[in-house]
Amino acid sequence: MAIGAGSKGEEPITAINVTPLVDVCLVLVIIFMAVAPMAMTMGIKVLESRAGVSTGAASAEENVTVKLDISGRLTVNGALVPDGAQLQPMISAALAKSKDRMVIITADDGNKVREVVEILDTAKLAGALKLAILKTETVPAPGSKG
């Protein structure tokens, strides 16, 4: 006697079993919930400037300007920084007079990113609430394309 051969009561299974799919999705949700806080690290928030953003803000003269040239010489509001240890106190003193407590860092194309990031960190430690990075404008030589 053949079991199931020709019995009219059995039909093929045509429904999709979604239980394994739901199990996998729940496991992925748990993994993302566990990993998401680790992915959120502290860093520097960078925003692009837009036209008209500075309306009503303090002028650039009221902010602290740190310039780094290609030779590595630093100036804070035009005053030469004698050595790297004096940078933080000089920025702190300039920030005390600043309205926005904003530090604008200007660097040349040839400066290393590490140098600029160290200045950003120093400015933040000195008490800066806002940071801006500017690129030194280069004037093209006569007759060159640019």
C-alpha positions as CSV (number, residue, x, y, z in Angstrom):
1,M,0.0,0.0,0.0
2,A,1.5,3.3,-1.1
3,I,1.0,6.0,1.5
4,G,0.0,9.4,0.0
5,A,-0.1,8.1,-3.5
6,G,-3.3,9.5,-5.0
7,S,-4.9,10.5,-1.7
8,K,-7.3,13.4,-2.3
9,G,-6.9,15.0,1.2
10,E,-3.3,16.2,0.7
11,E,-2.5,19.3,-1.3
12,P,1.0,20.8,-2.0
13,I,2.2,23.5,0.3
14,T,2.0,26.8,-1.6
15,A,2.2,29.3,1.3
16,I,5.5,31.0,2.2
17,N,6.8,30.4,5.7
18,V,7.7,33.9,6.9
19,T,8.9,32.8,10.4
20,P,12.6,32.5,9.4
21,L,12.4,35.9,7.7
22,V,11.0,37.5,10.8
23,D,13.7,35.8,12.9
24,V,16.5,37.1,10.8
25,C,15.0,40.6,10.7
26,L,14.7,40.7,14.5
27,V,18.3,39.5,14.9
28,L,19.5,42.3,12.5
29,V,17.5,44.9,14.5
30,I,19.2,43.8,17.7
31,I,22.6,43.9,16.1
32,F,22.0,47.4,14.8
33,M,20.7,48.6,18.2
34,A,23.9,47.2,19.8
35,V,26.3,48.7,17.3
36,A,24.7,52.1,16.7
37,P,26.0,53.7,19.9
38,M,29.5,52.6,19.1
39,A,29.3,54.2,15.6
40,M,28.3,57.6,17.1
41,T,31.7,59.0,18.0
42,M,32.5,62.5,19.1
43,G,34.1,64.6,16.4
44,I,34.1,68.0,14.8
45,K,30.9,69.1,13.2
46,V,31.5,70.6,9.8
47,L,28.8,72.6,8.1
48,E,29.0,74.2,4.6
49,S,28.5,77.9,4.4
50,R,25.6,79.3,2.4
51,A,25.0,82.7,1.0
52,G,23.5,85.1,3.5
53,V,24.4,83.0,6.5
54,S,26.5,85.8,8.1
55,T,23.6,88.3,8.1
56,G,23.5,89.7,11.6
57,A,26.5,87.7,12.9
58,A,29.6,89.3,14.3
59,S,32.1,90.6,11.8
60,A,35.3,88.7,11.0
61,E,37.3,91.4,12.9
62,E,35.5,90.4,16.2
63,N,36.6,86.8,15.9
64,V,39.9,85.2,16.6
65,T,42.0,84.5,13.5
66,V,44.8,81.9,13.5
67,K,47.0,81.8,10.4
68,L,49.3,79.0,9.5
69,D,51.6,79.6,6.6
70,I,53.5,77.0,4.6
71,S,56.7,77.4,6.7
72,G,54.7,76.4,9.9
73,R,54.7,79.9,11.4
74,L,51.6,80.7,13.4
75,T,49.9,84.0,14.1
76,V,46.9,84.8,16.3
77,N,45.2,88.0,15.3
78,G,48.4,89.1,13.6
79,A,50.6,88.4,16.6
80,L,53.4,85.9,16.0
81,V,53.2,82.7,18.2
82,P,56.8,82.2,19.6
83,D,56.3,78.4,20.1
84,G,53.5,75.8,20.1
85,A,53.1,76.0,23.9
86,Q,52.0,79.6,23.7
87,L,49.2,78.9,21.2
88,Q,46.5,77.9,23.7
89,P,47.1,80.9,26.1
90,M,47.1,83.3,23.2
91,I,43.9,81.9,21.8
92,S,42.3,82.0,25.2
93,A,43.2,85.7,25.7
94,A,41.9,86.6,22.3
95,L,38.7,84.6,22.9
96,A,38.0,86.6,26.1
97,K,37.6,89.7,23.8
98,S,35.6,87.9,21.2
99,K,31.8,88.2,21.0
100,D,31.0,84.9,19.3
101,R,34.0,82.9,20.8
102,M,34.7,81.8,17.2
103,V,38.2,80.9,15.9
104,I,38.9,81.1,12.2
105,I,41.8,79.1,11.0
106,T,43.5,80.0,7.7
107,A,46.0,77.6,6.2
108,D,47.9,77.2,2.9
109,D,47.4,74.4,0.4
110,G,50.8,72.9,1.4
111,N,50.0,72.5,5.1
112,K,49.4,69.1,6.5
113,V,46.0,68.1,7.7
114,R,47.6,67.0,11.0
115,E,48.8,70.6,11.7
116,V,45.4,72.1,11.1
117,V,43.6,69.5,13.2
118,E,46.0,70.2,16.1
119,I,45.2,73.9,15.9
120,L,41.5,73.0,15.9
121,D,41.9,70.8,19.0
122,T,43.9,73.6,20.7
123,A,41.3,76.2,19.9
124,K,38.5,73.9,21.3
125,L,40.5,73.4,24.5
126,A,41.1,77.1,24.7
127,G,37.3,77.6,24.9
128,A,36.2,78.2,21.3
129,L,32.5,77.6,20.7
130,K,32.7,77.8,16.9
131,L,35.4,76.8,14.5
132,A,35.9,77.8,10.9
133,I,38.6,76.7,8.4
134,L,39.6,79.0,5.5
135,K,41.9,78.4,2.6
136,T,44.5,81.0,1.8
137,E,43.6,82.8,-1.4
138,T,46.3,82.4,-4.1
139,V,46.7,85.0,-6.8
140,P,47.4,83.3,-10.1
141,A,50.6,84.4,-11.8
142,P,50.2,86.6,-14.9
143,G,49.8,84.5,-18.0
144,S,48.8,81.3,-16.1
145,K,45.4,79.6,-16.4
146,G,43.5,79.4,-13.3
